Amino acid sequence: MESLEAKLGYSFRDRSLLENALTHSSYANENHAAMGSNERLEFLGDSVLGMVTADYLFRAHPDLPEGDLTRTRAALVCEESLAEVADRLELGDYLKLGRGEAAGGGRERPSIRADAVEAVLAAVYLDGGLEECAKIIRRFILDKEREKGASRDYKTALQELVQRRSGQVLAYQLIGESGPDHAKRFAVEVTLNGESIGRGEGHSKKEAEQMAAKAAMERLG
């Protein structure tokens, strides 16, 4: 636990909160854990994360309209984003999973890792208060590079680019899937008037489409 605290940059007064945050329901059910699973903490962490992110974006971008603020917040706190945070913290190594879940690749499952991040944030919030939790959110989620990437919608930008000429038809097609169910990767091709202009891969179809659009934007200039 000390190594995880070092990665977080926070030391718990009540370490049982952190242990609870790392306890998946499969482990709690299998071992009749007195503290239960991390699901309640996940619920709280989701709300704290959303509020801190909304407050940050509201103050940092006084001229940004509500729709853009909403889209940016959604991208920053989505499962994919939180799973990346879990990877940086190597959170999978600390999770308590039931035998079946562990054997089935639960430590690599994005949803489990993302939920654990929210639970850990809630644990910090309960142990040290909002500001300590906000420090971690700012360090791992609200950094400038991530915000810049989150606010960039390549599909919309590509659509705007090709619509400068009339009669242009963009289409996205799923061309492949690979990997086990808990860690699938999708491949998407984007075409312009039936001609391929870009391909992309991602952990979701949406991410793959964005990567394909990005490749197309780079090609079209």
C-alpha positions in Angstrom: 0.0 0.0 0.0 2.9 2.4 0.7 4.0 2.1 -2.9 0.6 3.1 -4.1 0.5 6.0 -1.7 3.8 7.2 -3.1 2.4 7.1 -6.6 -0.7 9.0 -5.5 1.4 11.5 -3.5 -0.9 11.0 -0.5 -0.5 9.1 2.8 -3.7 7.8 4.4 -4.5 8.3 8.0 -7.1 5.5 7.7 -5.6 3.0 5.3 -8.7 0.8 5.5 -10.4 3.3 3.2 -7.8 2.6 0.6 -8.1 -1.2 1.1 -11.9 -0.8 0.6 -11.4 1.2 -2.5 -9.3 -1.7 -4.0 -11.8 -4.4 -3.1 -13.8 -5.6 -6.1 -17.3 -7.0 -5.5 -16.1 -10.4 -6.7 -13.6 -10.6 -3.9 -16.0 -9.2 -1.3 -18.7 -11.7 -2.2 -16.2 -14.6 -2.3 -14.6 -13.8 1.0 -17.6 -12.3 2.8 -15.5 -9.2 3.4 -16.8 -7.2 6.4 -16.0 -3.8 4.7 -17.8 -4.8 1.5 -16.8 -3.9 -2.0 -15.7 -0.6 -3.4 -19.0 0.1 -5.1 -20.2 2.7 -2.6 -16.9 4.5 -2.8 -17.1 4.4 -6.6 -20.5 6.1 -6.4 -19.0 8.9 -4.3 -15.8 9.2 -6.3 -17.8 9.7 -9.5 -19.6 12.7 -8.1 -16.5 14.2 -6.5 -14.5 13.8 -9.8 -17.4 15.3 -11.8 -17.7 18.3 -9.5 -13.9 19.0 -9.4 -13.6 18.7 -13.2 -16.6 20.9 -13.8 -15.3 23.6 -11.4 -11.9 23.5 -13.1 -13.2 23.8 -16.6 -15.7 26.6 -15.5 -12.9 28.7 -14.1 -10.3 27.9 -16.7 -12.5 28.6 -19.7 -14.8 31.6 -18.9 -15.8 32.0 -22.5 -16.5 28.3 -23.3 -20.2 27.5 -23.9 -22.0 24.9 -21.9 -22.0 22.3 -24.7 -18.2 22.5 -25.0 -17.7 22.3 -21.3 -20.0 19.3 -21.1 -18.2 17.5 -23.9 -14.7 18.2 -22.5 -15.7 17.1 -19.0 -17.2 13.8 -20.4 -14.0 13.1 -22.3 -11.8 13.8 -19.2 -13.8 11.5 -16.9 -14.7 8.7 -19.3 -13.8 5.1 -18.7 -11.0 5.2 -21.2 -9.4 8.2 -19.5 -9.7 6.7 -16.0 -8.3 3.4 -17.2 -5.3 5.3 -18.4 -4.9 6.8 -14.9 -5.2 3.3 -13.4 -2.3 2.2 -15.7 -0.1 5.1 -14.6 -0.8 4.1 -11.0 -0.4 0.4 -11.8 -3.7 0.0 -9.9 -4.4 -3.4 -11.3 -1.5 -4.8 -9.2 -3.3 -3.7 -6.0 -6.8 -4.8 -6.8 -8.5 -7.5 -4.7 -10.4 -9.7 -7.1 -12.3 -13.0 -6.7 -10.5 -16.0 -8.1 -12.7 -16.2 -11.2 -12.5 -12.5 -12.0 -8.7 -12.6 -11.6 -8.4 -15.7 -13.8 -10.6 -14.0 -16.4 -8.4 -11.0 -16.8 -10.1 -8.7 -14.4 -6.9 -6.7 -13.6 -6.8 -5.6 -17.3 -10.5 -4.9 -17.6 -10.9 -1.2 -18.3 -14.3 -0.9 -16.5 -12.9 -2.4 -13.3 -9.7 -0.3 -13.4 -11.7 2.9 -14.0 -14.2 2.1 -11.2 -11.2 1.6 -8.9 -9.8 5.0 -9.7 -13.1 6.6 -8.7 -13.2 4.6 -5.5 -9.6 5.6 -4.6 -10.5 9.3 -5.2 -13.5 8.9 -2.8 -11.2 7.3 -0.3 -8.8 10.2 -0.4 -11.8 12.6 -0.2 -13.1 10.9 3.0 -9.6 10.6 4.5 -8.1 14.0 3.7 -10.9 16.3 2.3 -11.8 17.8 -1.0 -8.5 19.7 -1.6 -6.3 16.6 -1.2 -8.6 14.7 -3.6 -8.6 17.7 -6.0 -4.8 17.7 -6.1 -4.7 14.1 -7.3 -7.5 14.8 -9.9 -5.5 17.8 -11.2 -2.3 15.9 -11.4 -3.6 12.8 -13.1 -6.6 13.9 -15.0 -6.7 17.7 -15.6 -3.2 18.1 -17.0 -3.0 20.4 -20.0 -2.1 17.7 -22.5 -5.0 15.5 -21.6 -7.4 18.4 -21.6 -6.2 19.5 -25.0 -6.7 16.0 -26.4 -10.1 15.6 -24.7 -11.4 18.8 -26.2 -10.3 17.9 -29.7 -13.1 16.2 -31.6 -11.4 14.9 -34.8 -14.6 13.6 -36.4 -16.3 17.0 -36.1 -13.1 18.7 -37.4 -12.9 16.4 -40.4 -16.6 16.8 -41.2 -16.1 20.6 -41.2 -13.1 20.3 -43.4 -14.7 18.2 -46.1 -17.9 20.2 -46.1 -16.1 23.1 -47.5 -16.9 21.5 -50.8 -20.5 20.4 -51.6 -21.4 16.8 -52.3 -18.8 15.2 -50.0 -19.8 12.0 -48.3 -17.9 10.7 -45.2 -18.4 7.2 -43.9 -16.9 5.1 -41.1 -16.7 1.4 -41.3 -15.6 -1.2 -38.7 -13.0 -3.3 -40.5 -11.7 -5.5 -37.7 -11.7 -6.6 -34.0 -9.0 -8.3 -32.1 -8.1 -9.3 -28.5 -10.1 -11.0 -25.8 -13.5 -9.7 -24.6 -12.0 -7.8 -21.7 -9.4 -6.0 -23.8 -10.8 -5.8 -27.3 -9.3 -3.5 -29.9 -11.3 -2.2 -32.8 -10.1 -1.0 -36.3 -12.1 1.5 -38.3 -11.6 2.9 -41.8 -13.0 6.3 -42.8 -13.8 6.9 -46.5 -14.5 10.1 -48.5 -16.7 9.5 -51.5 -15.9 5.8 -51.3 -12.1 6.3 -51.1 -10.2 5.3 -48.0 -8.6 8.4 -46.4 -7.6 7.0 -43.0 -7.6 4.2 -40.5 -7.5 4.0 -36.8 -7.6 1.7 -33.8 -8.9 2.0 -30.3 -10.3 0.2 -27.2 -13.8 1.2 -28.4 -15.4 1.9 -31.7 -15.8 5.6 -30.8 -12.0 5.9 -30.1 -11.1 4.0 -33.3 -13.3 6.4 -35.3 -11.6 9.4 -33.7 -8.2 7.9 -34.5 -9.3 7.3 -38.1 -10.5 10.8 -38.4 -7.2 12.1 -37.0 -5.3 10.1 -39.6 -7.5 11.5 -42.3 -7.0 15.1 -41.0 -3.2 14.6 -41.1 -3.5 13.2 -44.7 -5.7 16.0 -46.0 -3.8 18.7 -44.2 
